[in-house]
Amino acid sequence: MAKKFLGLRTTIYKVPDIEKAKAWYTAAFETAPYFDEPFYVGFNIAGYELGLQPEEAEMSGKTANVVTYWGVENAGQEFDRLISLGATPHEEPANVGGDIVVASVLDPWGNVIGVIYNPEFTLE
């Protein structure tokens, strides 16, 4: 039987100022967008889509009940680097079992960005 879910494709962050967010995410992920329009900015992050969309209405509050973790070689170093770029701490780096370390920050617009070092995970 064929698999119905093919894997993660896109994570979208809503931002009030897409130009400022584009500059911040370009620095944070050290990648220029491949798609850049006023209604959507798309980045290719190692084969996965990071998208920015303008907030169309004032948000009543961001939520942290879903976190996307971006794979990194050192979660602590990336956590510190994102903080140096203007993010604020959300969850300090923590070992969650074995050699796996996770952390998360809030971008300047309140979106949660997770980072994970997980040597156990491999792509199919």
All heavy atoms as an XYZ file, in Angstrom:
968
protein
N       0.834     -1.169      0.000
C       0.000      0.000      0.000
C       0.894      1.253      0.000
O       1.855      1.333      0.762
C      -0.891     -0.004      1.242
C      -1.876      1.125      1.263
S      -3.251      0.798      2.358
C      -2.770      1.695      3.776
N       0.579      2.193     -0.844
C       1.353      3.427     -0.947
C       1.136      4.290      0.291
O       0.038      4.352      0.848
C       0.940      4.204     -2.191
N       2.190      4.973      0.716
C       2.084      5.878      1.859
C       1.281      7.105      1.460
O       1.452      7.648      0.370
C       3.466      6.301      2.325
C       4.263      5.176      2.941
C       5.612      5.693      3.410
C       6.420      4.575      4.004
N       7.731      5.033      4.449
N       0.400      7.534      2.346
C      -0.415      8.720      2.081
C       0.339     10.011      2.401
O       0.173     11.012      1.741
C      -1.701      8.684      2.909
C      -2.556      7.466      2.647
C      -3.200      7.522      1.302
C      -4.129      6.321      1.165
N      -4.543      6.041     -0.150
N       1.161      9.975      3.452
C       1.938     11.150      3.817
C       3.355     10.984      3.299
O       3.989      9.962      3.520
C       1.955     11.345      5.343
C       0.667     11.880      5.877
C      -0.350     11.024      6.243
C       0.468     13.247      5.996
C      -1.548     11.508      6.721
C      -0.725     13.749      6.476
C      -1.737     12.876      6.838
N       3.848     11.989      2.609
C       5.144     11.924      1.946
C       6.247     12.632      2.725
O       7.371     12.686      2.262
C       5.026     12.510      0.537
C       3.983     11.844     -0.345
C       3.885     12.569     -1.676
C       4.294     10.367     -0.542
N       5.926     13.191      3.879
C       6.921     13.874      4.688
C       6.661     15.367      4.764
O       5.832     15.918      4.044
N       7.375     16.004      5.652
C       7.242     17.438      5.856
C       7.614     18.190      4.583
O       8.594     17.850      3.918
C       8.159     17.887      6.998
C       8.139     19.373      7.329
C       6.786     19.778      7.905
C       9.247     19.696      8.312
N       6.857     19.194      4.236
C       7.145     19.991      3.047
C       7.385     21.467      3.366
O       8.339     22.058      2.896
C       5.991     19.905      2.029
C       5.785     18.523      1.446
C       6.989     18.114      0.598
N       6.753     16.872     -0.096
C       7.197     15.685      0.286
N       7.914     15.582      1.375
N       6.943     14.602     -0.409
N       6.498     22.084      4.158
C       6.548     23.536      4.345
C       6.185     23.918      5.770
O       5.237     23.385      6.324
C       5.560     24.236      3.388
O       5.842     23.842      2.052
C       5.646     25.746      3.500
N       6.936     24.857      6.313
C       6.574     25.517      7.562
C       6.434     26.994      7.233
O       7.317     27.570      6.590
C       7.661     25.320      8.637
O       7.697     23.940      8.989
C       7.370     26.140      9.872
N       5.325     27.577      7.657
C       5.061     28.989      7.353
C       4.998     29.786      8.647
O       4.349     29.373      9.612
C       3.745     29.150      6.567
C       3.895     28.499      5.190
C       3.360     30.629      6.448
C       2.652     28.528      4.348
N       5.686     30.924      8.632
C       5.640     31.861      9.741
C       4.933     33.123      9.251
O       5.291     33.682      8.215
C       7.051     32.212     10.217
C       7.831     31.020     10.723
C       8.800     30.406      9.940
C       7.598     30.511     11.994
C       9.516     29.317     10.409
C       8.305     29.411     12.463
C       9.267     28.830     11.669
O       9.975     27.742     12.127
N       3.934     33.578     10.009
C       3.213     34.816      9.677
C       3.902     35.978     10.379
O       4.249     35.888     11.560
C       1.763     34.713     10.125
C       1.040     33.530      9.502
C       0.033     33.981      8.532
C      -0.650     32.758      7.927
N      -1.834     33.088      7.232
N       4.099     37.061      9.631
C       4.849     38.207     10.141
C       4.158     39.511      9.739
O       3.555     39.602      8.670
C       6.299     38.192      9.616
C       7.074     36.997     10.177
C       6.336     38.171      8.097
N       4.240     40.545     10.579
C       3.597     41.817     10.236
C       4.373     42.646      9.214
O       3.795     43.473      8.515
C       3.513     42.551     11.576
C       4.611     41.971     12.389
C       4.753     40.545     11.941
N       5.689     42.449      9.126
C       6.524     43.201      8.190
C       7.372     42.197      7.411
O       8.434     41.769      7.873
C       7.402     44.197      8.946
C       8.196     45.109      8.014
O       8.579     44.671      6.894
O       8.444     46.262      8.408
N       6.904     41.830      6.220
C       7.563     40.762      5.467
C       8.969     41.151      5.017
O       9.848     40.296      4.936
C       6.679     40.282      4.292
C       7.092     38.860      3.887
C       6.704     41.254      3.135
C       6.026     38.106      3.141
N       9.228     42.435      4.755
C      10.570     42.851      4.342
C      11.573     42.707      5.486
O      12.670     42.202      5.288
C      10.553     44.282      3.797
C       9.876     44.401      2.446
C      10.536     43.554      1.359
O      11.785     43.550      1.264
O       9.800     42.896      0.605
N      11.195     43.145      6.684
C      12.084     42.987      7.834
C      12.271     41.515      8.156
O      13.372     41.073      8.481
C      11.538     43.732      9.048
C      11.708     45.232      8.958
C      11.210     45.914     10.208
C      11.357     47.421     10.089
N      10.786     48.126     11.247
N      11.186     40.741      8.077
C      11.272     39.311      8.360
C      12.154     38.605      7.332
O      12.939     37.721      7.682
C       9.880     38.688      8.393
N      12.029     38.999      6.076
C      12.872     38.397      5.026
C      14.341     38.617      5.347
O      15.154     37.683      5.267
C      12.521     38.984      3.659
C      13.391     38.459      2.536
C      12.948     38.959      1.171
C      12.918     40.456      1.083
N      12.598     40.952     -0.262
N      14.699     39.824      5.750
C      16.095     40.119      6.091
C      16.528     39.302      7.313
O      17.630     38.736      7.326
C      16.274     41.611      6.355
N      15.672     39.209      8.322
C      16.029     38.472      9.535
C      16.196     36.985      9.241
O      17.177     36.370      9.653
C      14.976     38.686     10.632
C      15.449     38.180     11.958
C      16.192     38.866     12.864
C      15.237     36.874     12.504
N      16.458     38.057     13.955
C      15.882     36.836     13.756
C      14.576     35.740     12.070
C      15.875     35.705     14.573
C      14.566     34.613     12.880
C      15.212     34.603     14.114
N      15.265     36.396      8.510
C      15.346     34.961      8.211
C      16.496     34.641      7.259
O      17.097     33.582      7.341
C      14.014     34.437      7.664
C      13.074     34.071      8.785
C      12.223     35.011      9.357
C      13.050     32.781      9.290
C      11.377     34.672     10.396
C      12.208     32.427     10.329
C      11.379     33.382     10.887
O      10.557     33.047     11.921
N      16.833     35.562      6.357
C      18.000     35.371      5.489
C      19.258     35.265      6.347
O      20.095     34.382      6.127
C      18.111     36.513      4.468
O      16.958     36.473      3.606
C      19.368     36.396      3.628
N      19.383     36.139      7.350
C      20.537     36.085      8.250
C      20.473     34.859      9.162
O      21.475     34.167      9.348
C      20.615     37.367      9.082
N      19.313     34.576      9.710
C      19.173     33.477     10.665
C      19.471     32.130     10.029
O      20.164     31.295     10.608
C      17.776     33.480     11.275
N      18.946     31.889      8.819
C      19.122     30.601      8.154
C      20.262     30.616      7.139
O      20.510     29.626      6.472
C      17.809     30.151      7.501
C      16.842     29.582      8.498
C      16.079     30.404      9.307
C      16.703     28.208      8.641
C      15.198     29.884     10.245
C      15.815     27.667      9.566
C      15.070     28.512     10.374
N      20.927     31.763      7.036
C      22.070     31.933      6.136
C      21.752     31.455      4.722
O      22.554     30.799      4.070
C      23.292     31.211      6.717
C      23.697     31.770      8.074
C      24.809     31.003      8.751
O      24.800     29.752      8.723
O      25.695     31.672      9.313
N      20.546     31.820      4.260
C      20.054     31.409      2.948
C      19.182     32.516      2.372
O      18.305     33.032      3.069
C      19.205     30.121      3.068
O      20.002     29.101      3.662
C      18.693     29.656      1.727
N      19.404     32.867      1.118
C      18.550     33.847      0.440
C      17.268     33.157     -0.029
O      17.276     31.962     -0.338
C      19.283     34.442     -0.752
N      16.164     33.888     -0.090
C      14.927     33.277     -0.576
C      15.035     32.918     -2.062
O      15.695     33.601     -2.827
C      13.869     34.345     -0.344
C      14.599     35.621     -0.160
C      15.986     35.285      0.279
N      14.364     31.831     -2.439
C      14.299     31.457     -3.854
C      13.044     32.023     -4.489
O      12.934     32.105     -5.709
C      14.340     29.929     -4.026
C      13.035     29.252     -3.718
C      12.070     29.060     -4.708
C      12.750     28.835     -2.422
C      10.859     28.470     -4.416
C      11.542     28.237     -2.132
C      10.600     28.058     -3.123
O       9.402     27.484     -2.828
N      12.066     32.414     -3.671
C      10.816     32.995     -4.152
C      10.547     34.225     -3.302
O      10.571     34.145     -2.069
C       9.667     31.991     -4.007
C       8.380     32.444     -4.637
C       8.138     32.207     -5.975
C       7.425     33.114     -3.885
C       6.947     32.628     -6.565
C       6.231     33.535     -4.469
C       5.998     33.287     -5.807
N      10.311     35.362     -3.937
C      10.208     36.616     -3.195
C       9.136     37.504     -3.809
O       9.369     38.192     -4.794
C      11.574     37.315     -3.212
C      11.621     38.538     -2.321
O      10.584     38.923     -1.736
O      12.716     39.122     -2.210
N       7.957     37.445     -3.233
C       6.830     38.275     -3.655
C       6.208     38.908     -2.412
O       6.404     38.405     -1.297
C       5.776     37.428     -4.379
C       6.244     36.858     -5.710
C       6.431     37.909     -6.786
O       5.791     38.981     -6.702
O       7.211     37.657     -7.710
N       5.449     39.987     -2.556
C       4.845     40.640     -1.382
C       3.913     39.718     -0.580
O       3.728     39.921      0.614
C       4.065     41.809     -1.980
C       4.692     42.067     -3.300
C       5.202     40.738     -3.790
N       3.351     38.720     -1.222
C       2.404     37.826     -0.550
C       3.045     36.560      0.009
O       2.417     35.835      0.780
C       1.278     37.427     -1.510
C       1.766     36.742     -2.762
C       1.939     35.369     -2.800
C       2.063     37.482     -3.894
C       2.393     34.748     -3.946
C       2.518     36.865     -5.051
C       2.686     35.495     -5.072
N       4.315     36.297     -0.353
C       4.976     35.079      0.115
C       6.463     35.148     -0.187
O       6.867     35.536     -1.284
C       4.390     33.845     -0.588
C       4.913     32.533     -0.050
C       4.367     31.977      1.097
C       5.940     31.853     -0.685
C       4.833     30.773      1.600
C       6.418     30.650     -0.197
C       5.864     30.114      0.952
O       6.333     28.924      1.446
N       7.265     34.768      0.807
C       8.707     34.642      0.616
C       9.058     33.205      0.981
O       8.716     32.730      2.068
C       9.491     35.638      1.502
C      10.986     35.409      1.374
C       9.136     37.072      1.125
N       9.711     32.501      0.053
C      10.040     31.097      0.275
C      11.538     30.854      0.300
O      12.273     31.378     -0.537
N      11.974     30.072      1.273
C      13.368     29.676      1.411
C      13.457     28.163      1.265
O      12.599     27.439      1.772
C      13.913     30.033      2.803
C      13.923     31.502      3.111
C      12.787     32.130      3.586
C      15.080     32.241      2.958
C      12.800     33.478      3.903
C      15.098     33.589      3.273
C      13.955     34.208      3.744
N      14.491     27.683      0.613
C      14.769     26.258      0.548
C      15.825     25.966      1.604
O      16.979     26.361      1.461
C      15.271     25.861     -0.838
C      15.553     24.377     -0.957
O      15.806     23.684      0.018
N      15.519     23.883     -2.182
N      15.423     25.280      2.658
C      16.331     24.946      3.753
C      16.609     23.448      3.674
O      15.820     22.634      4.161
C      15.736     25.334      5.125
C      15.251     26.789      5.141
C      16.751     25.047      6.238
C      16.327     27.824      4.879
N      17.678     23.100      2.993
C      18.099     21.698      2.844
C      16.967     20.822      2.318
O      16.772     19.697      2.765
C      18.638     21.158      4.168
N      16.212     21.350      1.365
C      15.150     20.569      0.750
C      13.786     20.740      1.382
O      12.817     20.133      0.936
N      13.686     21.563      2.402
C      12.403     21.829      3.068
C      12.058     23.295      2.899
O      12.936     24.158      2.850
C      12.471     21.473      4.560
C      12.758     20.019      4.787
C      14.060     19.556      4.916
C      11.723     19.092      4.834
C      14.333     18.218      5.104
C      11.986     17.747      5.024
C      13.288     17.315      5.158
O      13.556     15.988      5.338
N      10.779     23.589      2.833
C      10.308     24.955      2.597
C      10.073     25.693      3.903
O       9.349     25.213      4.781
C       8.990     24.897      1.814
C       8.345     26.243      1.599
C       8.640     26.815      0.228
O       9.373     26.163     -0.532
O       8.142     27.893     -0.065
N      10.694     26.858      4.018
C      10.376     27.805      5.076
C       9.708     28.967      4.374
O      10.300     29.581      3.476
C      11.649     28.256      5.789
C      11.493     29.195      6.983
C      12.748     29.161      7.831
C      11.128     30.597      6.616
N       8.478     29.258      4.743
C       7.735     30.323      4.090
C       7.387     31.441      5.039
O       7.128     31.208      6.222
N       7.380     32.654      4.524
C       6.912     33.823      5.266
C       5.678     34.366      4.565
O       5.664     34.498      3.344
C       7.988     34.912      5.294
C       9.340     34.550      5.897
C      10.304     35.726      5.739
C       9.194     34.143      7.349
N       4.648     34.650      5.340
C       3.449     35.278      4.809
C       3.115     36.483      5.670
O       3.298     36.441      6.896
C       2.254     34.322      4.842
C       2.299     33.238      3.819
C       1.055     32.362      3.877
O       0.472     32.162      4.930
N       0.676     31.837      2.738
N       2.601     37.550      5.041
C       2.191     38.700      5.841
C       0.952     38.360      6.666
O       0.068     37.643      6.204
C       1.892     39.781      4.808
C       1.780     39.093      3.502
C       2.438     37.762      3.609
N       0.932     38.867      7.892
C      -0.273     38.731      8.710
C      -1.332     39.638      8.103
O      -1.098     40.821      7.912
C      -0.003     39.155     10.157
C       0.876     38.205     10.900
C       1.196     38.668     12.315
O       0.846     39.803     12.691
O       1.808     37.895     13.035
N      -2.480     39.079      7.809
C      -3.542     39.875      7.194
C      -4.380     40.598      8.227
O      -5.055     41.566      7.921
C      -4.399     38.986      6.306
C      -3.607     38.457      5.125
C      -4.432     37.592      4.206
O      -5.662     37.485      4.399
O      -3.839     37.018      3.284
N      -4.364     40.132      9.457
C      -5.073     40.773     10.551
C      -4.207     40.637     11.784
O      -3.363     39.744     11.876
C      -6.420     40.105     10.774
N      -4.403     41.526     12.737
C      -3.621     41.432     13.958
C      -3.907     40.105     14.649
O      -5.060     39.719     14.815
C      -3.949     42.604     14.889
C      -3.041     42.636     16.096
C      -3.216     43.912     16.904
O      -3.458     44.967     16.304
O      -3.103     43.822     18.131
N      -2.852     39.423     15.009
C      -2.989     38.128     15.652
C      -3.345     38.342     17.120
O      -2.814     39.231     17.766
C      -1.689     37.335     15.547
C      -1.190     37.119     14.125
S      -2.209     36.008     13.171
C      -1.671     34.457     13.828
N      -4.241     37.508     17.636
C      -4.605     37.609     19.044
C      -3.518     37.029     19.941
O      -3.519     37.229     21.130
C      -5.938     36.900     19.294
O      -5.823     35.529     18.967
N      -2.615     36.308     19.339
C      -1.509     35.725     20.088
C      -0.938     34.558     19.302
O      -1.677     33.822     18.658
N       0.345     34.425     19.326
C       0.989     33.295     18.657
C       0.812     32.085     19.549
O       0.577     32.188     20.737
C       2.472     33.569     18.422
C       2.767     34.847     17.650
C       2.524     34.691     16.183
C       2.857     35.996     15.474
N       2.978     35.860     14.067
N       0.958     30.926     18.974
C       0.798     29.699     19.739
C       2.072     28.877     19.692
O       2.803     28.931     18.720
C      -0.394     28.878     19.220
O      -0.527     27.718     20.019
C      -0.220     28.472     17.782
N       2.313     28.159     20.771
C       3.500     27.306     20.834
C       3.096     25.850     20.980
O       3.881     25.032     21.417
C       4.383     27.736     21.993
N       1.864     25.523     20.594
C       1.427     24.131     20.749
C       1.954     23.237     19.632
O       1.866     22.025     19.735
C      -0.090     24.024     20.873
C      -0.807     24.435     19.605
O      -0.286     25.223     18.835
N      -1.998     23.933     19.406
N       2.512     23.814     18.574
C       3.190     23.055     17.522
C       4.539     23.725     17.293
O       4.605     24.936     17.114
C       2.383     23.053     16.202
C       3.167     22.352     15.111
C       1.023     22.394     16.400
N       5.598     22.930     17.320
C       6.943     23.482     17.105
C       7.598     22.711     15.972
O       7.608     21.479     15.976
C       7.815     23.371     18.377
C       9.214     23.919     18.116
C       7.162     24.096     19.540
N       8.128     23.437     15.001
C       8.937     22.831     13.955
C      10.384     22.915     14.392
O      10.872     23.995     14.739
C       8.755     23.582     12.623
O       7.385     23.510     12.231
C       9.632     22.984     11.536
N      11.050     21.772     14.398
C      12.466     21.740     14.761
C      13.295     21.606     13.499
O      13.129     20.663     12.731
C      12.767     20.568     15.707
C      12.215     20.772     17.094
C      10.985     20.243     17.457
C      12.926     21.507     18.036
C      10.477     20.439     18.723
C      12.422     21.705     19.311
C      11.196     21.171     19.653
O      10.692     21.368     20.909
N      14.200     22.556     13.296
C      15.118     22.542     12.163
C      16.399     21.850     12.600
O      16.980     22.188     13.639
C      15.401     23.963     11.697
C      14.172     24.653     11.188
C      13.324     25.464     11.889
C      13.624     24.559      9.877
N      12.299     25.884     11.081
C      12.455     25.349      9.835
C      14.016     23.888      8.716
C      11.684     25.486      8.709
C      13.235     24.029      7.579
C      12.088     24.814      7.575
N      16.849     20.878     11.823
C      18.045     20.124     12.160
C      19.295     20.982     12.103
O      19.476     21.767     11.167
N      20.131     20.846     13.109
C      21.397     21.568     13.192
C      22.473     20.626     13.725
O      22.166     19.571     14.278
C      21.289     22.819     14.111
C      20.313     23.845     13.532
C      20.877     22.437     15.528
N      23.722     21.017     13.574
C      24.833     20.224     14.091
C      25.092     20.474     15.571
O      25.668     19.636     16.247
C      26.102     20.495     13.283
C      26.046     19.944     11.874
C      25.952     18.420     11.847
O      26.576     17.754     12.690
O      25.220     17.907     10.972
N      24.676     21.655     16.076
C      24.889     21.982     17.488
C      23.745     22.881     17.943
O      23.735     24.074     17.628
C      26.245     22.649     17.682
C      26.575     22.868     19.137
O      25.782     23.415     19.899
N      27.764     22.448     19.535
N      22.788     22.323     18.674
C      21.594     23.074     19.073
C      21.943     24.252     19.980
O      21.361     25.335     19.855
C      20.594     22.147     19.754
N      22.897     24.071     20.891
C      23.276     25.157     21.793
C      23.882     26.334     21.068
O      23.547     27.494     21.340
N      24.781     26.062     20.130
C      25.410     27.142     19.367
C      24.391     27.876     18.509
O      24.419     29.111     18.425
C      26.533     26.600     18.485
C      27.779     26.258     19.233
C      28.869     25.695     18.318
O      28.670     25.503     17.125
N      30.028     25.429     18.893
N      23.492     27.149     17.854
C      22.489     27.806     17.009
C      21.498     28.600     17.853
O      21.070     29.688     17.464
C      21.762     26.795     16.125
C      22.609     26.309     14.978
C      23.171     27.439     14.123
O      22.408     28.330     13.677
O      24.384     27.438     13.894
N      21.130     28.082     19.009
C      20.271     28.809     19.943
C      20.930     30.152     20.274
O      20.307     31.207     20.143
C      20.066     27.962     21.201
C      19.288     28.637     22.293
C      17.899     28.588     22.296
C      19.939     29.285     23.332
C      17.178     29.194     23.319
C      19.225     29.891     24.349
C      17.838     29.846     24.342
N      22.197     30.121     20.665
C      22.919     31.353     21.003
C      23.018     32.294     19.809
O      22.878     33.514     19.953
C      24.322     31.032     21.523
C      24.301     30.346     22.888
O      23.282     30.430     23.602
O      25.328     29.718     23.231
N      23.268     31.759     18.610
C      23.388     32.596     17.413
C      22.067     33.287     17.104
O      22.031     34.479     16.776
C      23.863     31.763     16.219
C      24.288     32.606     15.018
C      24.812     31.739     13.891
N      23.757     30.962     13.283
C      22.862     31.452     12.414
N      22.906     32.711     12.044
N      21.935     30.668     11.897
N      20.949     32.562     17.209
C      19.636     33.162     16.944
C      19.329     34.253     17.966
O      18.773     35.303     17.617
C      18.552     32.090     16.927
C      18.636     31.115     15.749
C      17.668     29.958     15.947
C      18.392     31.821     14.425
N      19.702     34.028     19.218
C      19.521     35.057     20.248
C      20.334     36.298     19.873
O      19.854     37.428     19.981
C      19.936     34.528     21.642
C      19.068     33.335     22.073
C      19.919     35.649     22.690
C      17.600     33.607     22.216
N      21.555     36.105     19.387
C      22.402     37.245     19.014
C      21.820     38.034     17.845
O      22.138     39.210     17.674
C      23.825     36.778     18.686
O      23.893     36.177     17.406
N      20.960     37.390     17.051
C      20.318     38.063     15.913
C      19.016     38.761     16.294
O      18.366     39.365     15.453
C      20.050     37.055     14.790
C      21.278     36.501     14.091
C      20.892     35.369     13.147
C      22.000     37.608     13.332
N      18.613     38.646     17.555
C      17.412     39.346     17.990
C      16.259     38.450     18.416
O      15.200     38.942     18.798
N      16.443     37.142     18.365
C      15.410     36.237     18.873
C      15.450     36.264     20.402
O      16.423     36.719     21.004
C      15.661     34.810     18.371
N      14.390     35.776     21.020
C      14.360     35.655     22.476
C      14.209     34.187     22.847
O      13.616     33.409     22.099
C      13.213     36.478     23.090
O      11.981     36.065     22.507
C      13.407     37.964     22.856
N      14.735     33.803     24.004
C      14.642     32.394     24.403
C      13.195     31.941     24.572
O      12.356     32.686     25.072
C      15.377     32.352     25.748
C      16.254     33.557     25.754
C      15.515     34.592     24.956
N      12.922     30.730     24.137
C      11.624     30.087     24.361
C      11.844     28.865     25.237
O      11.256     28.757     26.294
C      10.977     29.726     23.024
C       9.667     29.047     23.155
N       9.525     27.692     22.970
C       8.436     29.520     23.461
C       8.252     27.365     23.155
N       7.583     28.448     23.456
N      12.706     27.950     24.779
C      13.113     26.796     25.573
C      14.627     26.674     25.465
O      15.160     26.525     24.363
C      12.440     25.516     25.079
C      10.938     25.512     25.300
C      10.267     24.237     24.801
O      10.764     23.629     23.832
O       9.244     23.867     25.377
N      15.303     26.723     26.595
C      16.757     26.605     26.635
C      17.170     25.237     26.092
O      16.409     24.274     26.170
C      17.254     26.757     28.072
C      16.950     28.110     28.696
C      17.854     29.222     28.208
O      19.017     28.932     27.839
O      17.398     30.380     28.200
N      18.389     25.123     25.553
C      18.855     23.823     25.066
C      18.770     22.755     26.159
O      19.127     23.008     27.311
C      20.313     24.095     24.673
C      20.341     25.561     24.360
C      19.366     26.187     25.329
N      18.246     21.590     25.766
C      18.083     20.503     26.729
C      18.287     19.168     26.031
O      17.827     18.962     24.907
C      16.689     20.550     27.345
N      18.961     18.266     26.721
C      19.107     16.904     26.241
C      17.790     16.194     26.524
O      17.285     16.213     27.646
C      20.258     16.213     26.965
C      20.452     14.802     26.475
O      19.620     13.942     26.710
N      21.554     14.564     25.800
N      17.214     15.572     25.493
C      15.918     14.901     25.646
C      16.040     13.387     25.501
O      15.046     12.701     25.300
C      14.864     15.478     24.669
C      14.556     16.928     25.014
C      15.335     15.359     23.228
N      17.256     12.887     25.605
C      17.489     11.448     25.533
C      18.606     11.126     24.575
O      18.691     11.702     23.484
N      19.477     10.215     24.983
C      20.617      9.879     24.134
C      21.441     11.115     23.864
O      21.736     11.890     24.768
N      21.799     11.322     22.596
C      22.564     12.507     22.200
C      21.674     13.614     21.632
O      22.173     14.587     21.084
C      23.607     12.122     21.142
C      24.700     11.235     21.715
O      25.022     11.387     22.900
O      25.219     10.382     20.969
N      20.365     13.480     21.741
C      19.434     14.429     21.128
C      19.279     15.668     22.007
O      18.984     15.569     23.196
C      18.066     13.771     20.877
C      18.235     12.541     19.989
C      17.088     14.771     20.260
C      17.007     11.667     19.898
N      19.479     16.843     21.377
C      19.360     18.120     22.079
C      18.399     19.010     21.298
O      18.529     19.147     20.071
C      20.730     18.822     22.214
C      20.588     20.177     22.901
C      21.699     17.932     22.985
N      17.433     19.614     22.007
C      16.486     20.529     21.385
C      16.527     21.876     22.099
O      16.912     21.963     23.264
C      15.039     19.977     21.404
C      14.947     18.674     20.636
C      14.531     19.802     22.820
N      16.106     22.899     21.385
C      15.972     24.245     21.933
C      15.009     25.000     21.031
O      14.752     24.583     19.895
C      17.329     24.957     21.972
N      14.474     26.105     21.535
C      13.630     26.940     20.675
C      13.722     28.390     21.109
O      14.033     28.708     22.257
C      12.169     26.461     20.679
O      11.634     26.480     21.974
N      13.473     29.251     20.129
C      13.490     30.695     20.330
C      12.205     31.280     19.754
O      11.493     30.621     18.985
C      14.713     31.355     19.652
C      16.018     30.816     20.221
C      14.670     31.200     18.137
N      11.947     32.521     20.106
C      10.887     33.292     19.466
C      11.553     34.279     18.524
O      12.464     35.016     18.936
C      10.053     34.049     20.503
C       9.326     33.196     21.536
C       8.647     34.089     22.570
C       8.306     32.289     20.869
N      11.114     34.300     17.268
C      11.658     35.289     16.342
C      11.179     36.675     16.783
O      10.380     36.790     17.726
C      11.289     34.942     14.890
C       9.840     35.216     14.515
O       9.068     35.786     15.326
O       9.461     34.850     13.392
N      11.640     37.756     16.160
C      11.220     39.091     16.595
C       9.715     39.352     16.505
O       9.236     40.349     17.042
C      12.002     40.020     15.661
C      13.239     39.248     15.328
C      12.751     37.822     15.199
N       8.959     38.449     15.865
C       7.515     38.610     15.717
C       6.728     37.604     16.548
O       5.530     37.480     16.412
C       7.152     38.533     14.228
C       7.924     39.569     13.483
C       7.585     40.889     13.319
C       9.202     39.403     12.886
N       8.596     41.541     12.654
C       9.607     40.648     12.366
C      10.061     38.317     12.742
C      10.812     40.849     11.714
C      11.279     38.510     12.093
C      11.635     39.764     11.593
N       7.421     36.854     17.389
C       6.752     35.932     18.305
C       6.537     34.528     17.790
O       5.882     33.720     18.457
N       7.069     34.193     16.617
C       6.953     32.835     16.089
C       7.996     31.936     16.743
O       9.135     32.343     16.943
C       7.167     32.819     14.569
C       6.100     33.581     13.840
O       4.935     33.238     13.898
N       6.494     34.650     13.157
N       7.612     30.690     17.036
C       8.527     29.739     17.645
C       9.364     29.063     16.565
O       8.824     28.537     15.597
C       7.765     28.664     18.448
C       8.738     27.657     19.047
C       6.911     29.295     19.527
N      10.683     29.074     16.751
C      11.608     28.373     15.867
C      12.367     27.367     16.724
O      13.062     27.748     17.662
C      12.624     29.334     15.215
C      11.916     30.412     14.425
C      13.611     28.564     14.337
C      12.835     31.523     13.966
N      12.209     26.095     16.405
C      12.917     25.064     17.137
C      14.162     24.622     16.385
O      14.198     24.652     15.159
N      15.186     24.220     17.137
C      16.380     23.613     16.557
C      16.611     22.285     17.263
O      16.309     22.136     18.446
C      17.628     24.526     16.664
C      17.465     25.770     15.816
C      17.933     24.897     18.103
N      17.122     21.322     16.511
C      17.359     19.999     17.074
C      18.640     19.409     16.517
O      18.899     19.497     15.318
C      16.167     19.049     16.792
C      16.364     17.688     17.472
C      15.924     18.892     15.302
C      15.111     16.798     17.443
N      19.414     18.844     17.419
C      20.531     17.995     17.024
C      20.073     16.563     17.317
O      19.787     16.236     18.472
C      21.812     18.313     17.799
C      22.882     17.262     17.559
C      23.494     17.157     16.322
C      23.230     16.349     18.547
C      24.448     16.186     16.072
C      24.187     15.385     18.314
C      24.785     15.295     17.077
O      25.722     14.326     16.820
N      19.931     15.770     16.271
C      19.445     14.400     16.435
C      20.238     13.468     15.512
O      19.873     13.271     14.362
C      17.953     14.314     16.113
C      17.402     12.923     16.340
O      18.134     11.992     16.643
N      16.101     12.773     16.181
N      21.311     12.890     16.042
C      22.112     11.981     15.209
C      21.397     10.682     14.879
O      21.850      9.934     14.020
C      23.361     11.745     16.060
C      22.896     11.927     17.463
C      21.845     13.008     17.390
N      20.266     10.416     15.527
C      19.513      9.178     15.285
C      18.615      9.274     14.054
O      18.220      8.272     13.490
C      18.631      8.852     16.503
C      19.375      8.782     17.818
C      20.412      7.684     17.852
O      20.157      6.606     17.264
O      21.482      7.891     18.448
N      18.282     10.502     13.637
C      17.321     10.698     12.533
C      18.043     10.681     11.190
O      19.052     11.346     11.003
C      16.601     12.039     12.692
C      15.617     12.314     11.581
C      14.362     11.768     11.598
C      15.978     13.126     10.516
C      13.460     12.009     10.569
C      15.088     13.381      9.486
C      13.830     12.833      9.514
N      17.498      9.925     10.256
C      17.996      9.931      8.874
C      16.809      9.995      7.934
O      15.731      9.482      8.239
C      18.830      8.676      8.566
O      18.015      7.528      8.788
C      20.058      8.595      9.433
N      16.997     10.614      6.786
C      15.949     10.654      5.780
C      15.863      9.312      5.078
O      16.869      8.614      4.928
C      16.239     11.758      4.745
C      16.189     13.173      5.295
C      16.652     14.153      4.229
C      14.793     13.532      5.768
N      14.672      8.955      4.642
C      14.498      7.696      3.910
C      15.199      7.763      2.575
O      15.304      8.757      1.947
C      13.008      7.418      3.667
C      12.273      7.079      4.944
C      10.802      6.762      4.673
O      10.348      6.774      3.519
O      10.107      6.504      5.642
